[in-house]
Amino acid sequence: MKTITKISFCSCLSVFAVTAQAREFAGNGKAACVSEELYDQLISAAVDEDEQGFNYLLNHGCIIPRAGIKVSVLDRSWTGKTKVRAYVGDQAVVLWTVRDALRD
């Protein structure tokens, strides 16, 4: 019985590990920023059609990530905002984005 439980537990862990590794940016034009505050400012600029503010933020802490950048999801809010750790080579950066910017 212990062996079956251990095998089941290990199988569950491997499924979660694969899921975590499979998350990546979809490359669908959704932005990501280095802080939640900057992300909120970017969304406000977009809603207000503030092109100058939007472009400023894209050059100062926000990006439109390309498809395929691997991420680990660190936190999610009920509004859809998602905190991720994005990996490029051996470097990583924490970003705030929206759930729709990611794919499995």
N, CA, C and O of each residue as an XYZ file, in Angstrom:
416
protein
N       0.821     -1.191      0.000
C       0.000      0.000      0.000
C       0.870      1.262      0.000
O       0.562      2.224     -0.704
N       1.954      1.264      0.784
C       2.845      2.425      0.814
C       3.463      2.671     -0.555
O       3.619      3.819     -0.972
N       3.817      1.587     -1.262
C       4.417      1.711     -2.580
C       3.436      2.364     -3.555
O       3.816      3.238     -4.334
N       2.188      1.940     -3.507
C       1.172      2.516     -4.395
C       0.981      3.996     -4.087
O       0.868      4.813     -5.000
N       0.944      4.340     -2.809
C       0.788      5.738     -2.411
C       1.971      6.569     -2.887
O       1.787      7.676     -3.393
N       3.182      6.047     -2.728
C       4.377      6.760     -3.180
C       4.360      6.955     -4.690
O       4.701      8.030     -5.183
N       3.967      5.926     -5.421
C       3.909      6.024     -6.881
C       2.872      7.058     -7.296
O       3.122      7.866     -8.190
N       1.711      7.036     -6.652
C       0.660      8.009     -6.965
C       1.131      9.428     -6.671
O       0.910     10.341     -7.466
N       1.776      9.605     -5.532
C       2.280     10.926     -5.146
C       3.315     11.414     -6.150
O       3.262     12.568     -6.576
N       4.249     10.562     -6.533
C       5.289     10.938     -7.495
C       4.671     11.251     -8.859
O       5.114     12.173     -9.544
N       3.656     10.490     -9.252
C       2.981     10.753    -10.517
C       2.317     12.121    -10.503
O       2.374     12.856    -11.489
N       1.686     12.458     -9.381
C       1.050     13.777     -9.254
C       2.092     14.882     -9.329
O       1.877     15.894     -9.995
N       3.205     14.698     -8.660
C       4.262     15.706     -8.690
C       4.792     15.905    -10.101
O       5.047     17.038    -10.509
N       4.960     14.841    -10.838
C       5.485     14.973    -12.189
C       4.497     15.677    -13.100
O       4.908     16.417    -13.994
N       3.202     15.466    -12.897
C       2.195     16.180    -13.681
C       2.261     17.670    -13.381
O       2.220     18.487    -14.302
N       2.366     18.043    -12.086
C       2.469     19.454    -11.727
C       3.754     20.060    -12.270
O       3.743     21.205    -12.723
N       4.845     19.336    -12.238
C       6.117     19.858    -12.741
C       6.031     20.127    -14.236
O       6.519     21.155    -14.705
N       5.418     19.218    -14.994
C       5.273     19.402    -16.434
C       4.386     20.612    -16.711
O       4.682     21.406    -17.604
N       3.298     20.757    -15.949
C       2.402     21.886    -16.136
C       3.130     23.201    -15.892
O       2.984     24.143    -16.671
N       3.901     23.272    -14.834
C       4.616     24.503    -14.515
C       5.625     24.849    -15.611
O       5.760     26.014    -15.983
N       6.315     23.866    -16.116
C       7.312     24.102    -17.154
C       6.672     24.456    -18.492
O       7.304     25.102    -19.327
N       5.435     24.042    -18.700
C       4.778     24.255    -19.982
C       4.183     25.646    -20.142
O       3.791     26.015    -21.250
N       4.104     26.437    -19.062
C       3.540     27.779    -19.166
C       4.519     28.682    -19.904
O       5.729     28.629    -19.688
N       3.963     29.508    -20.776
C       4.799     30.438    -21.534
C       3.942     31.603    -22.019
O       2.714     31.529    -22.028
N       4.609     32.667    -22.417
C       3.893     33.787    -23.012
C       3.362     33.359    -24.380
O       4.040     32.663    -25.137
N       2.148     33.786    -24.676
C       1.496     33.406    -25.929
C       1.934     34.284    -27.102
O       1.758     33.896    -28.256
N       2.495     35.448    -26.828
C       2.901     36.340    -27.913
C       1.706     36.968    -28.614
O       1.738     37.206    -29.821
N       0.652     37.235    -27.850
C      -0.594     37.752    -28.424
C      -0.774     39.259    -28.235
O      -1.887     39.772    -28.347
N       0.316     39.964    -27.951
C       0.249     41.410    -27.830
C      -0.108     41.928    -26.450
O      -0.200     43.140    -26.252
N      -0.313     41.023    -25.484
C      -0.616     41.432    -24.106
C       0.679     41.856    -23.428
O       1.710     41.201    -23.580
N       0.625     42.949    -22.683
C       1.821     43.527    -22.063
C       2.186     42.833    -20.760
O       1.395     42.080    -20.193
N       3.394     43.103    -20.301
C       3.898     42.662    -18.998
C       4.799     43.772    -18.466
O       5.514     44.423    -19.227
N       4.757     43.982    -17.147
C       5.543     45.057    -16.527
C       6.290     44.529    -15.300
O       5.912     43.509    -14.723
N       7.348     45.231    -14.912
C       8.182     44.796    -13.794
C       7.544     45.032    -12.428
O       8.060     44.560    -11.414
N       6.430     45.757    -12.393
C       5.699     45.929    -11.130
C       4.209     45.991    -11.413
O       3.784     46.307    -12.524
N       3.435     45.688    -10.402
C       1.983     45.762    -10.540
C       1.546     47.210    -10.772
O       0.610     47.469    -11.528
N       2.225     48.143    -10.121
C       1.895     49.563    -10.285
C       2.094     50.019    -11.733
O       1.240     50.709    -12.290
N       3.220     49.636    -12.343
C       3.461     50.001    -13.741
C       2.434     49.340    -14.657
O       1.975     49.949    -15.623
N       2.076     48.102    -14.355
C       1.069     47.416    -15.168
C      -0.264     48.171    -15.104
O      -0.914     48.372    -16.131
N      -0.668     48.587    -13.906
C      -1.901     49.357    -13.743
C      -1.835     50.679    -14.516
O      -2.816     51.095    -15.131
N      -0.667     51.334    -14.477
C      -0.496     52.584    -15.222
C      -0.612     52.353    -16.726
O      -1.206     53.160    -17.441
N      -0.043     51.248    -17.201
C      -0.099     50.928    -18.627
C      -1.542     50.685    -19.072
O      -1.961     51.162    -20.126
N      -2.290     49.947    -18.270
C      -3.693     49.677    -18.598
C      -4.481     50.986    -18.596
O      -5.303     51.212    -19.484
N      -4.240     51.844    -17.615
C      -4.916     53.143    -17.559
C      -4.595     53.984    -18.791
O      -5.484     54.616    -19.360
N      -3.331     53.993    -19.202
C      -2.933     54.751    -20.387
C      -3.636     54.207    -21.628
O      -4.062     54.982    -22.484
N      -3.762     52.901    -21.733
C      -4.446     52.301    -22.880
C      -5.927     52.660    -22.885
O      -6.475     53.028    -23.925
N      -6.574     52.557    -21.731
C      -8.003     52.874    -21.618
C      -8.251     54.353    -21.930
O      -9.231     54.698    -22.591
N      -7.358     55.222    -21.449
C      -7.490     56.668    -21.662
C      -6.994     57.105    -23.046
O      -7.040     58.290    -23.377
N      -6.524     56.152    -23.849
C      -5.953     56.423    -25.172
C      -4.805     57.431    -25.093
O      -4.643     58.296    -25.954
N      -4.018     57.287    -24.030
C      -2.849     58.137    -23.801
C      -1.641     57.481    -24.464
O      -0.876     56.760    -23.822
N      -1.488     57.744    -25.751
C      -0.431     57.108    -26.535
C       0.967     57.447    -26.014
O       1.842     56.583    -25.964
N       1.172     58.708    -25.628
C       2.478     59.124    -25.123
C       2.810     58.386    -23.826
O       3.926     57.892    -23.665
N       1.856     58.310    -22.905
C       2.065     57.595    -21.649
C       2.297     56.112    -21.875
O       3.159     55.508    -21.237
N       1.526     55.526    -22.783
C       1.652     54.106    -23.106
C       3.042     53.807    -23.662
O       3.708     52.873    -23.216
N       3.477     54.609    -24.643
C       4.796     54.395    -25.246
C       5.922     54.622    -24.241
O       6.930     53.914    -24.258
N       5.746     55.614    -23.366
C       6.749     55.857    -22.326
C       6.917     54.603    -21.461
O       8.040     54.169    -21.203
N       5.791     54.025    -21.016
C       5.858     52.843    -20.145
C       6.457     51.638    -20.871
O       7.141     50.821    -20.254
N       6.203     51.523    -22.180
C       6.807     50.418    -22.940
C       8.325     50.540    -23.018
O       9.015     49.556    -23.286
N       8.839     51.728    -22.789
C      10.291     51.924    -22.782
C      10.871     52.053    -21.379
O      12.081     52.218    -21.219
N      10.012     51.977    -20.359
C      10.465     52.175    -18.981
C       9.783     51.209    -18.023
O       9.083     51.630    -17.102
N       9.986     49.925    -18.240
C       9.508     48.924    -17.286
C       8.423     47.990    -17.790
O       8.056     47.042    -17.095
N       7.905     48.238    -18.982
C       6.885     47.348    -19.552
C       7.340     46.861    -20.929
O       8.099     47.533    -21.626
N       6.861     45.689    -21.294
C       7.213     45.092    -22.585
C       5.987     44.398    -23.168
O       4.996     44.163    -22.476
N       6.077     44.079    -24.440
C       5.141     43.173    -25.086
C       5.959     41.909    -25.361
O       6.704     41.863    -26.340
N       5.829     40.874    -24.505
C       6.697     39.699    -24.646
C       6.385     38.879    -25.895
O       5.234     38.766    -26.315
N       7.419     38.324    -26.463
C       7.263     37.458    -27.634
C       6.777     36.077    -27.196
O       6.879     35.716    -26.023
N       6.265     35.337    -28.118
C       5.766     33.983    -27.841
C       6.906     33.059    -27.448
O       8.020     33.166    -27.958
N       6.607     32.155    -26.536
C       7.546     31.100    -26.188
C       8.420     31.353    -24.980
O       9.153     30.455    -24.566
N       8.371     32.539    -24.398
C       9.172     32.802    -23.199
C       8.550     32.021    -22.042
O       7.388     32.232    -21.696
N       9.321     31.131    -21.458
C       8.840     30.269    -20.373
C       8.623     31.076    -19.102
O       9.376     32.002    -18.801
N       7.571     30.707    -18.354
C       7.267     31.390    -17.104
C       6.837     30.405    -16.032
O       6.363     29.307    -16.323
N       7.011     30.820    -14.797
C       6.405     30.159    -13.635
C       5.401     31.151    -13.069
O       5.728     32.319    -12.861
N       4.182     30.691    -12.821
C       3.159     31.558    -12.241
C       3.402     31.636    -10.743
O       3.458     30.610    -10.064
N       3.546     32.859    -10.223
C       3.823     33.080     -8.812
C       2.582     33.456     -8.023
O       2.451     33.096     -6.853
N       1.660     34.188     -8.669
C       0.457     34.639     -7.976
C      -0.589     35.022     -9.017
O      -0.256     35.421    -10.132
N      -1.860     34.896     -8.636
C      -2.971     35.295     -9.507
C      -3.995     36.051     -8.689
O      -4.192     35.765     -7.508
N      -4.640     37.004     -9.309
C      -5.723     37.710     -8.626
C      -7.045     37.343     -9.294
O      -7.064     36.800    -10.398
N      -8.124     37.638     -8.626
C      -9.442     37.316     -9.176
C      -9.745     38.161    -10.411
O     -10.627     37.811    -11.195
N      -9.028     39.263    -10.593
C      -9.249     40.122    -11.755
C      -8.542     39.614    -13.002
O      -8.791     40.113    -14.099
N      -7.666     38.630    -12.850
C      -6.923     38.100    -13.990
C      -5.474     38.534    -14.028
O      -4.679     37.991    -14.796
N      -5.121     39.525    -13.191
C      -3.707     39.922    -13.140
C      -2.897     38.757    -12.602
O      -3.312     38.074    -11.666
N      -1.741     38.539    -13.201
C      -0.921     37.389    -12.866
C       0.534     37.812    -12.700
O       1.089     38.523    -13.538
N       1.137     37.367    -11.613
C       2.557     37.621    -11.349
C       3.323     36.382    -11.796
O       3.010     35.270    -11.370
N       4.325     36.568    -12.652
C       5.092     35.445    -13.188
C       6.587     35.702    -13.046
O       7.029     36.841    -12.903
N       7.346     34.626    -13.090
C       8.804     34.727    -13.229
C       9.104     34.243    -14.644
O       8.853     33.085    -14.976
N       9.639     35.128    -15.469
C       9.950     34.802    -16.862
C      11.430     34.439    -16.973
O      12.286     35.071    -16.355
N      11.711     33.417    -17.768
C      13.077     32.900    -17.910
C      13.591     33.129    -19.336
O      12.940     32.768    -20.316
N      14.768     33.734    -19.419
C      15.459     33.887    -20.692
C      16.889     33.447    -20.452
O      17.658     34.130    -19.775
N      17.236     32.308    -21.008
C      18.549     31.725    -20.738
C      18.664     31.397    -19.263
O      17.782     30.748    -18.699
N      19.746     31.839    -18.629
C      19.924     31.578    -17.195
C      19.486     32.771    -16.347
O      19.761     32.813    -15.148
N      18.811     33.736    -16.961
C      18.313     34.914    -16.260
C      16.806     34.793    -16.045
O      16.112     34.101    -16.789
N      16.316     35.476    -15.019
C      14.880     35.494    -14.742
C      14.479     36.878    -14.260
O      15.273     37.597    -13.654
N      13.235     37.237    -14.541
C      12.696     38.521    -14.091
C      11.237     38.299    -13.696
O      10.512     37.544    -14.342
N      10.824     38.974    -12.620
C       9.440     38.901    -12.177
C       8.651     39.966    -12.921
O       9.065     41.124    -12.990
N       7.509     39.566    -13.479
C       6.663     40.467    -14.262
C       5.206     40.329    -13.845
O       4.785     39.288    -13.340
N       4.454     41.380    -14.061
C       2.999     41.366    -13.889
C       2.385     41.433    -15.270
O       2.803     42.223    -16.116
N       1.386     40.590    -15.488
C       0.708     40.531    -16.774
C      -0.736     40.132    -16.526
O      -1.232     40.232    -15.403
N      -1.396     39.688    -17.556
C      -2.766     39.210    -17.442
C      -2.792     37.728    -17.825
O      -1.982     37.270    -18.631
N      -3.715     37.001    -17.247
C      -3.811     35.561    -17.469
C      -3.867     35.216    -18.954
O      -3.289     34.215    -19.376
N      -4.564     36.042    -19.760
C      -4.713     35.780    -21.191
C      -3.403     35.892    -21.972
O      -3.337     35.469    -23.126
N      -2.370     36.451    -21.363
C      -1.072     36.574    -22.033
C      -0.306     35.266    -22.028
O       0.725     35.147    -22.690
N      -0.807     34.268    -21.274
C      -0.103     32.992    -21.111
C      -0.827     31.856    -21.798
O      -2.041     31.893    -21.995
N      -0.058     30.850    -22.157
C      -0.644     29.608    -22.674
C       0.040     28.429    -22.000
O       1.146     28.549    -21.473
N      -0.630     27.305    -22.026
C      -0.083     26.086    -21.418
C       0.879     25.396    -22.335
O       1.431     24.355    -21.981
